[in-house]
């Protein structure tokens, strides 16, 4: 695990790449990842960021603030910007990547069973021992 790279995700496609992060947002003032020069978006070509998504193209759910959206959806009974399954899979992807970085080797993830194939060490990192009083049987 390294702090050598900015926090975010880089999407690569046939016309270049886009890097997306939370900009210079930090959890606390002492957050070591809080950078003064961090941008929320950058791209291999600035024109990519200026492109307009047409009315017949795919538009993703737009929400300026996830927590507020979630509270609004409790009242409206609508699906939030991140439904439970999407949020779970997004978190799983981050955890799988983190385990791969810690072990520094190629891993094979089975998304149906949510386990690594033939890798007991990696699977042992998917959870931690629970305190008996608070244990959940699965």
C-alpha positions as CSV (number, residue, x, y, z in Angstrom):
1,X,0.0,0.0,0.0
2,X,1.4,3.3,-1.0
3,X,0.6,7.0,-0.8
4,X,2.7,7.7,-3.8
5,X,-0.3,8.3,-6.1
6,X,-3.3,10.5,-5.9
7,X,-6.5,9.1,-4.5
8,X,-9.0,8.5,-7.3
9,X,-9.6,6.3,-10.3
10,X,-8.4,6.6,-13.9
11,X,-10.6,5.4,-16.7
12,X,-8.8,4.6,-19.9
13,X,-10.6,4.4,-23.3
14,X,-10.0,4.6,-27.0
15,X,-9.8,8.4,-27.0
16,X,-7.7,8.9,-23.9
17,X,-8.1,8.8,-20.2
18,X,-10.0,10.6,-17.4
19,X,-8.9,10.8,-13.8
20,X,-11.6,11.3,-11.2
21,X,-11.1,12.1,-7.5
22,X,-12.8,14.0,-4.7
23,X,-10.4,16.9,-5.4
24,X,-8.8,18.3,-2.3
25,X,-11.5,17.1,0.0
26,X,-10.2,15.6,3.2
27,X,-11.9,13.9,6.1
28,X,-10.1,15.9,8.6
29,X,-7.7,18.9,8.6
30,X,-4.9,16.5,9.3
31,X,-5.8,14.1,6.5
32,X,-2.5,13.3,4.8
33,X,-4.2,12.8,1.5
34,X,-5.5,16.3,1.5
35,X,-3.5,18.0,-1.3
36,X,-3.8,21.7,-2.2
37,X,-3.2,21.0,-5.9
38,X,-5.5,18.0,-6.2
39,X,-8.1,18.4,-9.0
40,X,-11.5,16.6,-9.0
41,X,-11.1,15.8,-12.8
42,X,-8.2,15.7,-15.2
43,X,-7.8,14.1,-18.6
44,X,-5.3,13.2,-21.3
45,X,-7.0,15.9,-23.5
46,X,-8.9,18.8,-21.9
47,X,-11.6,18.5,-24.7
48,X,-12.7,15.2,-23.1
49,X,-13.9,17.1,-20.0
50,X,-15.7,19.7,-22.2
51,X,-17.7,17.1,-24.2
52,X,-21.5,17.2,-23.9
53,X,-23.5,14.1,-23.3
54,X,-26.4,14.1,-25.8
55,X,-30.0,13.6,-24.9
56,X,-30.0,10.0,-26.4
57,X,-26.8,9.0,-24.7
58,X,-26.5,7.3,-21.3
59,X,-27.0,9.6,-18.4
60,X,-26.0,8.4,-14.9
61,X,-28.0,9.3,-11.8
62,X,-26.9,12.7,-10.8
63,X,-26.8,13.7,-7.1
64,X,-24.7,16.5,-5.6
65,X,-24.5,14.8,-2.2
66,X,-24.8,11.1,-1.4
67,X,-25.9,11.3,2.3
68,X,-28.6,13.9,1.5
69,X,-29.8,11.8,-1.4
70,X,-30.0,8.7,0.8
71,X,-32.1,10.6,3.4
72,X,-34.3,12.0,0.6
73,X,-34.9,8.5,-0.7
74,X,-36.0,7.2,2.7
75,X,-38.9,9.7,2.4
76,X,-39.6,9.3,-1.3
77,X,-39.0,5.5,-1.4
78,X,-36.9,6.0,-4.6
79,X,-33.6,4.2,-5.2
80,X,-30.7,6.3,-4.0
81,X,-27.7,7.2,-6.2
82,X,-25.9,4.2,-4.7
83,X,-28.4,1.3,-4.0
84,X,-27.1,-1.3,-1.5
85,X,-26.0,-3.8,-4.2
86,X,-24.0,-1.1,-6.1
87,X,-22.5,0.3,-2.9
88,X,-21.5,-3.3,-1.8
89,X,-19.9,-4.1,-5.1
90,X,-18.0,-0.8,-5.2
91,X,-16.7,-1.4,-1.7
92,X,-15.8,-5.0,-2.6
93,X,-13.8,-3.8,-5.6
94,X,-11.8,-1.4,-3.3
95,X,-11.2,-4.2,-0.7
96,X,-10.1,-6.7,-3.4
97,X,-7.6,-4.2,-4.8
98,X,-6.3,-3.3,-1.3
99,X,-5.7,-7.0,-0.6
100,X,-3.9,-7.4,-3.9
101,X,-1.7,-4.5,-3.1
102,X,-0.9,-5.8,0.4
103,X,0.0,-9.3,-1.0
104,X,1.7,-7.9,-4.0
105,X,0.6,-10.6,-6.4
106,X,-2.1,-11.4,-8.9
107,X,-5.4,-12.6,-7.4
108,X,-8.4,-14.2,-9.0
109,X,-11.7,-12.9,-7.6
110,X,-15.0,-14.9,-7.9
111,X,-17.7,-12.2,-7.8
112,X,-20.5,-14.8,-7.5
113,X,-19.1,-16.4,-4.4
114,X,-17.2,-13.3,-3.2
115,X,-14.1,-15.2,-2.6
116,X,-10.6,-15.5,-4.1
117,X,-10.0,-18.6,-6.1
118,X,-7.5,-21.0,-4.5
119,X,-6.0,-18.4,-2.2
120,X,-6.6,-19.0,1.5
121,X,-4.3,-16.2,2.6
122,X,-6.2,-13.6,0.5
123,X,-9.5,-15.0,1.7
124,X,-8.4,-14.7,5.3
125,X,-8.1,-10.9,4.7
126,X,-11.8,-10.5,3.7
127,X,-12.9,-10.4,7.3
128,X,-11.4,-10.2,10.8
129,X,-12.2,-12.1,13.9
130,X,-15.4,-10.8,15.6
131,X,-15.9,-10.3,19.3
132,X,-18.1,-13.2,20.4
133,X,-20.8,-11.0,21.9
134,X,-21.2,-9.2,18.5
135,X,-20.5,-12.0,16.1
136,X,-22.8,-12.5,13.2
137,X,-23.4,-16.0,11.9
138,X,-23.3,-16.3,8.1
